[in-house]
């Protein structure tokens, strides 16, 4: 009985030595657990509607399907080179959150409804930018210093956003002679004063026949934003 026990102990020792020799590189580097984790499913590289792309590119895709990443699969995978007890945080950050997806869907919905191919009809739907009446161009407020264009929609927080544009452009001074720094300090009536805002409609007097090329250049290169009512 004792000899059998010694035999099994010797056999087990030889097996452990052989196992260490075979996996010596992994044991030395402290990454042996990767062989265990390698049998898990491959990390997802695409979404339900195709390969994941940046939000800006996603907004221009003509797809009506919503994009929903499988976050359950993502959160159960282990982070490479950090052991089996650390969840993948870096990998999670490369995927859009639920709120980002919802915002992207809303923006895609707006683009879809405003496109020429939509079934929704409204005045000026098929007009190009060059065909937009000059009066309507007053809705595009430009801040050249920060490279921003704000298209205001009445009754959608436009008073406060006009205040913000006044602060950015420093076009109005406070009673102490210094430019306003807090948008809420600006009287609401003054925020709608057309003389305080540089709009596309004013380009005609300022730049003459160079107006259209300048508008196109700014639309292409500036950051543009607007706010619309829910449900659009």
N, C-alpha and C positions, 0 to 999 in steps of 0.2 A: 504493500500500500504506500509506504514511504517512497519507494523507488518510482512508483507511478506519479506521485505528487511532484517529485523532483524532475521527472521527465516533462510533465506539463509546464512546470515553471520555466524550465530551460527552453522549451518550445515557444512559450509566450514571450520570453526575453528575446529570442532570436527573431520572432515576428516583429516585435516593436523596433528592434535595431534595423531590420530590413525596411520597415515602413518609414522610419526617420530618414534613412539614406535616400530612399526614392523621392521623398518630399522635402529634402533638406533645404532647397532654395526657398520654398514657401514658408517653412518654419523659421528660417533665419530672418526673412524679411517681415515676419509677423502678418502675412497675408494669406495664411492657409485657409481661413474662413471663406475666401473667394471661391474655392473649389466646391464648397458646400452650397454657396449662393448661386453658383453658375447654373444649377439645374432649375432655377426659378424661371418663369416666363420672361421673354425678352421685354425690355422696357418699351412702352408704346412710343412710336415715332410719328403717328398721324392721328388725326381727329376722325370723327365719324363721317365728315364730309370731305375728307382729303387731307393732304399734308398740311401741317400747321404753318402758317405764314404770319408776318407781322400784322398788327391791327390795321394799319393804313392800307396794306395790300388787301386784307380781308374785306374791307369796306367796299372795295371796288369790284369784288367778285359778284357775278350775277347768279347768285344762288339763293333760293328761297328756304333752304333747309337750315335749321339752327345748328350751331356747333356746340357739342357737349363732350368735353374730354372725360374719360373714365378716371375720375380722381381717386376712386377706391383702389384701383390697380396701382396708380402712381404712388400713393402714400404707403403701400405695403412693401415697396421695394427698398432695398438697402442701399445706402450710399457707398459708392466705390471707394475702397481704401480707408474706410473709417470704422470697420467692424460691424458685426451683426446687430448691434443695439442702437445704431444711429439711423434715423429715418432720413430720407432724401429731401433736404430743404432746398438745395440749389436746383435740383431737377424740378421741384414744384414751382419755383419762381419763373421757370421758362415757359410755363403754361398760363393762360389767362385765368383770372379768378372768375367767379360767378358774376360779380358786378361788372367786370370788364366785358364779359360776353354779353351781358344784358345791354350795356351801353353800345357795344358794337352792333348788336341786333337792331337797336333803335335807330342808330345812324344809317344802317343799311336800309331800313324801312323808309326813312326820309328820302334817301337817294333814289330808292326804287319808285316811290310815289311821284317824285319830281322829275323822273326821267321821261323822255319822249315815248318810251315803250309801255308806260304804265296805263292802266285802264282809268285812272283818276284824271278827270278833266278840270282845268282851272284856267283863268285868263292868263295869256302869255306863256302857256306851256311850251309852245314850239318856237318861242323867240330865242335867238342867240343872244349872247351878252351885248353885242353891238347894236341889237335892236331894242334893248331895254330903254324906256323913256328916261330922259335926263332927271326928271323929278324923282323917279324911283331910286336913282343913284345916290340920293341924299340919305338913304338907309345904310349906306356903306361908309362907316366912319374909319378914317385911316390914322394910324400913329406911326409915322416914319421912323421915329427914334427907336422904337422897340420892334418895328416890323410886324405890326398887328393890324388886322382889319376886322372890325366888328359890324356885323349885319344885324341891326336891331329890328325886332318885331314888337309892335305896340302891345302894351298890356302883358308883356312877358319879362318882367323885371328890367325893362329898358331904362327906367329912371336911374336905378342904382348902377347899371353897367355904363350908362353915359357919364355918371359921376366918376367911375373908375377911369374911363377914357380921358376925362378932363385932368385927373390927377397924373396920369401917364404923360400927357402932352404938356402939362403945366401951363395950360392956356388961361387959367383963372387964378387970380391972387386973392388971398384972404385979407380981411381988414388990416392986418398988421403989415401988409405989403409983401409977404412971402407966399409962394405958391401953396395951394392946399395939399396936404399930405394924407389926410383922412377923407375918403370919399363921402362919408356920412356927414361931414361938416359942411358940405356944399348944399345950399338950399335947393330943394327939388325943382323949383321953377327955373332956376338958372341952368340946371342940367339939360333942359330942353332948348336952351338958347342956341340957335343955329350958328351964330357967329363964333361960338366956342369950339366948334367941331370942324375938322377938315374932312369933307366928304368928296366922293368921286364927282358929284355934280359941280363942285367948285373948280375942278381941274380945267374946265373949258376956259374960264377967265384967267387962270394962272398959267396954263401951258399951251393954250391954243390947239393947233393941229397935232401937237405931241401928246395930247391927252389920252387918246385911245391906246397907243403903245405903252404909255406909262401905267395905265390901268391894268393892262394885260400883264405887264412885268410884275407889278405888285401882287396881283392875284396869284401869279405863279409862284412867287418867292416868299410872300408874307404868310404868317400864321393867321388863319381865318376861323372865326367862330360865330355861332348864332345859337339862340335858344328858341324852342318852339313849344307850343302847348301840348300837353298830354290829353288825348291820344293822337296828337299831331294833326 
